[in-house]
Amino acid sequence: MTSEVQGVVARSKGAAVELATVVVPDPGPGEALVDVAACGVCHTDLHYREGGINDDFPFLLGHEAAGTVAAVGPGVTEVTPGDFVILNWRAVCGQCRACARGEPWYCFATHNAAQKMTLEDGTPLSAALGIGAFVPQTVVASGQCTKVDPAVSADVAGLLGCGVMAGLGAALNTAAVRRGEIVAVIGCGGVGDAAILGARIAGASTIIAVDIDDRKLEWAKGFGATHTINSRGVNVVEAVQDLTGGFGADVVIDAVGRPETYRDAFYARDLAGRVVLVGVPTPDMKLELPLIDVFGRGGSLKSSWYGDCLPSRDFPMLIDLYLAGKLPLDKFISERIGIGEVEAAFAKMDAGEVLRSVVVM
């Protein structure tokens, strides 16, 4: 049997999202039906609405979610009905060359549910990041479900499904920040603040937050920033050097993803320092750097995919830290909203008024 629920759909490029009836199938082989309890409003969903990901409209938006497994299809062993789970958009295959060499967080064959959810007239919906969670029920690949301690509330748990995990992982996994290091983070939205928090957890001695918005810089202090730089009209490289004895930071994390912020990150690091790109650029952006500087400055230039996380390893550990009072995930939640308020949440997010709006079903 199928079920009919109300979900947030983007029908065409740039058009306001709307609530529409979504037909959800029973889970097939390797799939799970999940009762979504909460889903964060992520900038990636806005990118989908604006046609910045692809033009496979209509989209069923939402992907930063947590909920309870309602049913599973044949062959599913990872989860059972009643399990409380965080949804992830990189279900690893376990067989590709990355998985075979013991680096499943780089899996080159991640997968989603085979079945499509549809509109009432049968029009297939493209689920955002293979999830589609601005809806009370969704069908995903069972590997996209990561079981965690049900003592955590769904609005907090779901944050690890995308943005907060991306930032934490950029610091903890990709950059592998070490105790006593100096870290600079460019861009202090949800991802950037999560990177700041990750650097603090790792034991960074100095954490420099860079943004053009004083309000965001104040928020960054709450996550562990020891110094702030308002980069509007300021030479970021010189400002970071002034705070680091003229040397630059050991690690610079670009949570914006633009050529100008990446150049700042590249030159604001110390010799042999690390640059991590976690902000997502658009396909048209190009970067030009003198090759002699790439060689002469040494170090490493890395991109962070989903915080290079392995959900089965990282989600339960981070939830345990939260429940122990050592990871203030709830500080990322600016507001809790209803499913009909996603369009308004996009406007607040675009204006920099919130870190995370979270839809509570």
C-alpha positions as CSV (number, residue, x, y, z in Angstrom):
1,M,0.0,0.0,0.0
2,T,1.0,3.6,-0.4
3,S,0.3,6.6,1.9
4,E,-0.5,10.2,1.1
5,V,1.1,13.0,3.1
6,Q,1.8,16.7,2.8
7,G,5.3,17.7,1.8
8,V,7.3,20.7,0.7
9,V,7.7,20.7,-3.1
10,A,9.7,23.0,-5.4
11,R,7.9,22.9,-8.7
12,S,10.1,25.1,-10.8
13,K,13.3,27.2,-10.7
14,G,13.0,30.2,-8.4
15,A,9.3,29.6,-7.6
16,A,8.2,29.7,-4.0
17,V,7.9,26.2,-2.4
18,E,4.4,24.9,-1.7
19,L,2.7,22.2,0.3
20,A,1.6,19.4,-2.0
21,T,0.2,15.9,-1.5
22,V,3.0,13.4,-1.8
23,V,2.4,9.7,-2.4
24,V,4.9,7.5,-0.4
25,P,5.3,3.8,-1.4
26,D,5.9,1.0,1.0
27,P,9.6,0.2,1.3
28,G,11.1,-2.2,-1.3
29,P,14.2,-4.4,-1.0
30,G,16.9,-2.6,0.8
31,E,14.7,0.4,1.7
32,A,13.2,1.8,4.9
33,L,10.1,3.9,5.6
34,V,10.8,6.6,8.2
35,D,8.4,8.7,10.2
36,V,10.2,12.1,10.1
37,A,10.0,13.9,13.4
38,A,12.2,17.0,12.6
39,C,14.1,18.4,9.6
40,G,16.5,21.4,9.5
41,V,16.2,24.0,6.8
42,C,19.6,23.8,5.0
43,H,21.0,26.2,2.4
44,T,21.3,23.2,0.0
45,D,17.5,23.0,-0.1
46,L,17.5,26.7,-1.2
47,H,20.1,25.7,-3.9
48,Y,17.7,23.1,-5.1
49,R,14.8,25.6,-5.3
50,E,17.0,28.0,-7.2
51,G,18.1,25.4,-9.7
52,G,21.7,25.5,-8.4
53,I,22.0,21.7,-8.1
54,N,20.3,20.5,-11.2
55,D,17.0,21.1,-13.1
56,D,15.3,17.8,-12.3
57,F,12.1,19.5,-11.0
58,P,9.9,19.0,-9.1
59,F,11.9,18.5,-6.0
60,L,10.8,17.1,-2.6
61,L,12.9,19.2,-0.3
62,G,14.4,18.5,3.1
63,H,17.3,16.3,4.0
64,E,18.7,17.2,7.5
65,A,16.4,15.0,9.5
66,A,15.8,12.5,12.2
67,G,12.9,10.2,13.0
68,T,11.7,6.6,13.7
69,V,11.8,3.7,11.3
70,A,8.2,2.7,10.6
71,A,8.8,-0.3,8.3
72,V,11.6,-2.0,6.3
73,G,11.8,-3.8,3.0
74,P,13.1,-7.3,2.3
75,G,16.8,-7.9,3.0
76,V,17.2,-5.0,5.4
77,T,19.4,-5.8,8.4
78,E,20.8,-2.4,9.5
79,V,17.7,-1.1,11.2
80,T,14.3,-2.4,12.4
81,P,11.0,-0.8,13.0
82,G,11.0,1.4,16.1
83,D,14.7,2.4,15.7
84,F,15.4,6.1,16.2
85,V,17.6,7.2,13.3
86,I,19.4,10.2,11.8
87,L,19.1,10.3,8.0
88,N,22.3,10.7,6.0
89,W,22.8,11.3,2.3
90,R,25.9,9.2,1.8
91,A,24.9,5.5,2.3
92,V,28.2,3.7,1.7
93,C,28.2,0.7,-0.6
94,G,31.0,-1.3,1.2
95,Q,32.4,-2.6,-2.1
96,C,33.8,0.2,-4.2
97,R,37.6,0.9,-4.3
98,A,37.4,3.5,-1.5
99,C,35.5,1.1,0.8
100,A,37.8,-1.7,-0.1
101,R,40.9,0.3,0.9
102,G,39.3,1.1,4.3
103,E,38.2,4.6,3.5
104,P,34.4,4.2,3.3
105,W,33.8,8.0,4.1
106,Y,35.0,8.5,0.5
107,C,32.6,5.9,-0.9
108,F,32.4,6.4,-4.7
109,A,29.1,4.5,-5.1
110,T,26.8,5.9,-2.4
111,H,23.1,5.0,-3.1
112,N,19.5,6.1,-2.4
113,A,16.1,4.4,-2.5
114,A,15.3,2.8,-5.8
115,Q,11.6,3.9,-5.6
116,K,10.5,7.4,-6.3
117,M,7.9,9.3,-4.2
118,T,5.4,11.0,-6.5
119,L,2.8,13.8,-6.7
120,E,-0.9,12.7,-6.8
121,D,-0.9,12.6,-10.6
122,G,2.0,10.2,-10.6
123,T,4.7,12.8,-11.4
124,P,8.0,11.5,-9.9
125,L,9.6,13.7,-7.3
126,S,13.4,14.2,-7.0
127,A,14.2,13.8,-3.4
128,A,16.7,16.4,-2.1
129,L,20.1,14.6,-1.6
130,G,18.2,11.3,-2.0
131,I,16.1,11.9,1.2
132,G,13.2,14.3,0.8
133,A,12.4,15.0,4.5
134,F,10.1,18.0,4.6
135,V,7.3,15.4,4.8
136,P,6.0,13.3,7.7
137,Q,7.1,10.1,6.0
138,T,9.9,9.3,3.5
139,V,11.4,6.3,1.9
140,V,15.2,6.0,1.8
141,A,17.8,3.4,1.4
142,S,18.3,1.5,4.7
143,G,21.9,2.5,4.7
144,Q,20.8,6.1,4.9
145,C,19.5,5.4,8.4
146,T,21.9,5.6,11.3
147,K,20.6,4.4,14.6
148,V,21.4,6.7,17.6
149,D,20.4,7.0,21.3
150,P,16.7,7.8,21.4
151,A,17.2,10.0,24.5
152,V,18.2,12.9,22.1
153,S,15.4,15.0,20.7
154,A,14.8,14.7,16.9
155,D,15.3,18.5,16.3
156,V,18.8,18.3,17.7
157,A,19.8,14.9,16.2
158,G,18.8,15.9,12.7
159,L,21.4,18.7,12.7
160,L,24.0,16.0,12.2
161,G,22.4,15.0,8.9
162,C,24.1,17.7,7.0
163,G,25.4,21.2,7.9
164,V,26.6,20.7,11.5
165,M,28.3,17.4,10.6
166,A,29.9,19.1,7.6
167,G,31.5,21.7,9.8
168,L,32.4,19.5,12.7
169,G,34.0,17.0,10.3
170,A,35.9,19.7,8.4
171,A,37.8,20.4,11.7
172,L,37.9,17.0,13.3
173,N,38.2,14.7,10.3
174,T,39.5,16.6,7.3
175,A,41.8,19.1,8.9
176,A,42.5,16.8,11.9
177,V,43.0,19.8,14.1
178,R,45.6,19.1,16.9
179,R,45.8,20.4,20.4
180,G,47.4,23.8,20.6
181,E,47.0,24.7,16.9
182,I,45.7,28.0,15.5
183,V,42.6,27.7,13.4
184,A,40.8,30.4,11.3
185,V,37.3,29.8,9.9
186,I,36.0,32.0,7.1
187,G,32.2,32.2,7.1
188,C,30.3,31.9,10.4
189,G,26.9,30.4,9.4
190,G,25.9,27.0,10.6
191,V,28.7,25.1,8.9
192,G,31.4,27.6,9.9
193,D,30.2,27.7,13.5
194,A,30.2,23.9,13.6
195,A,33.8,24.0,12.4
196,I,34.7,26.5,15.2
197,L,33.1,24.1,17.7
198,G,35.0,21.2,16.2
199,A,38.3,23.1,16.5
200,R,37.4,23.9,20.1
201,I,36.7,20.2,20.9
202,A,40.0,19.2,19.2
203,G,41.9,21.6,21.6
204,A,42.9,24.5,19.3
205,S,44.5,27.2,21.3
206,T,43.4,30.1,19.1
207,I,40.2,30.1,16.9
208,I,39.7,33.1,14.6
209,A,36.2,33.7,13.2
210,V,35.9,35.7,10.0
211,D,32.7,37.1,8.6
212,I,31.1,40.3,7.3
213,D,28.3,40.3,9.8
214,D,28.9,41.4,13.4
215,R,25.9,39.4,14.6
216,K,27.3,36.2,13.2
217,L,30.7,37.0,14.8
218,E,29.0,37.2,18.1
219,W,27.4,33.9,17.6
220,A,30.8,32.5,16.7
221,K,32.1,33.5,20.1
222,G,29.5,31.3,21.6
223,F,30.9,28.2,19.8
224,G,34.5,28.8,20.8
225,A,36.0,31.6,18.7
226,T,38.7,33.4,20.7
227,H,39.1,36.3,18.1
228,T,36.9,37.8,15.4
229,I,37.5,39.7,12.2
230,N,34.9,41.6,10.4
231,S,36.2,41.2,6.8
232,R,34.2,44.0,5.2
233,G,36.8,46.4,3.9
234,V,39.6,44.5,5.7
235,N,42.5,42.6,4.3
236,V,41.8,39.2,5.9
237,V,45.3,37.8,5.3
238,E,46.9,40.7,7.1
239,A,44.3,40.6,9.9
240,V,45.0,36.9,10.5
241,Q,48.7,37.4,10.4
242,D,48.4,40.2,13.0
243,L,46.8,37.8,15.4
244,T,49.4,35.1,14.8
245,G,52.7,36.8,15.2
246,G,52.9,37.4,11.5
247,F,52.9,33.8,10.5
248,G,49.3,32.8,9.8
249,A,47.1,30.0,11.0
250,D,47.9,26.3,11.1
251,V,44.5,25.5,9.6
252,V,42.2,27.8,7.6
253,I,38.7,26.4,6.9
254,D,36.7,28.1,4.1
255,A,33.0,27.7,5.0
256,V,31.9,30.1,2.2
257,G,33.2,28.5,-1.0
258,R,34.0,31.5,-3.2
259,P,37.3,32.2,-5.1
260,E,38.0,35.3,-3.0
261,T,37.4,33.5,0.3
262,Y,39.6,30.5,-0.9
263,R,42.4,32.9,-1.8
264,D,42.2,34.5,1.6
265,A,42.3,31.0,3.2
266,F,45.3,30.0,1.0
267,Y,47.4,33.0,2.0
268,A,46.2,33.3,5.6
269,R,47.7,30.0,6.6
270,D,51.2,29.5,7.9
271,L,53.9,27.8,5.8
272,A,53.0,24.1,5.6
273,G,49.6,24.9,6.9
274,R,46.3,23.2,5.8
275,V,43.4,24.7,3.9
276,V,40.1,23.0,4.0
277,L,37.2,23.9,1.6
278,V,33.8,22.9,3.1
279,G,31.7,25.7,1.6
280,V,30.2,24.6,-1.7
281,P,31.1,26.7,-4.8
282,T,28.9,27.0,-7.9
283,P,29.9,25.3,-11.1
284,D,30.8,28.6,-12.8
285,M,33.4,29.6,-10.2
286,K,37.1,29.5,-11.2
287,L,40.2,29.9,-9.1
288,E,43.6,31.2,-10.2
289,L,46.7,30.9,-8.0
290,P,50.4,31.2,-8.9
291,L,51.6,27.7,-9.1
292,I,54.9,28.7,-7.5
293,D,52.9,29.8,-4.4
294,V,51.2,26.4,-4.3
295,F,54.6,24.8,-4.3
296,G,56.4,27.2,-2.2
297,R,53.9,27.5,0.7
298,G,53.7,23.7,1.1
299,G,51.2,22.1,3.3
300,S,47.9,20.7,2.0
301,L,44.8,21.8,0.2
302,K,41.8,19.7,1.0
303,S,38.1,19.5,0.2
304,S,35.8,18.2,2.9
305,W,32.9,16.0,1.6
306,Y,30.2,15.9,4.3
307,G,32.9,16.5,6.9
308,D,34.6,13.2,5.7
309,C,32.3,11.6,8.1
310,L,31.3,7.9,8.4
311,P,27.7,8.2,9.8
312,S,27.8,4.8,11.5
313,R,31.0,5.8,13.4
314,D,30.4,9.6,13.9
315,F,26.7,10.1,14.5
316,P,26.4,7.8,17.6
317,M,29.7,9.2,19.1
318,L,28.6,12.9,18.6
319,I,25.1,12.2,20.1
320,D,26.8,10.6,23.1
321,L,28.9,13.7,23.5
322,Y,25.8,15.9,23.3
323,L,24.0,13.8,25.9
324,A,27.0,14.1,28.2
325,G,26.8,17.8,28.0
326,K,30.0,18.2,25.9
327,L,28.6,19.2,22.5
328,P,26.1,22.0,22.5
329,L,24.2,21.1,19.4
330,D,21.0,22.8,20.5
331,K,22.7,26.2,20.3
332,F,22.5,25.9,16.5
333,I,18.7,26.0,16.6
334,S,17.4,29.5,16.1
335,E,13.7,28.6,15.7
336,R,11.3,25.7,15.5
337,I,8.7,26.0,12.8
338,G,5.9,24.1,11.1
339,I,6.1,22.4,7.7
340,G,4.2,25.3,6.1
341,E,6.8,27.9,7.1
342,V,9.8,26.7,5.0
343,E,9.6,29.5,2.4
344,A,9.7,32.1,5.2
345,A,12.7,30.2,6.7
346,F,14.5,30.4,3.4
347,A,14.2,34.2,3.5
348,K,15.5,34.4,7.1
349,M,18.4,32.1,6.2
350,D,19.3,34.1,3.1
351,A,19.3,37.3,5.2
352,G,21.6,35.8,7.8
353,E,19.0,36.0,10.6
354,V,19.2,32.4,11.7
355,L,21.7,29.6,12.1
356,R,19.1,26.9,11.7
357,S,15.3,26.8,11.4
358,V,14.1,23.4,12.2
359,V,10.7,22.0,11.0
360,V,9.0,19.9,13.7
361,M,6.4,17.6,12.3
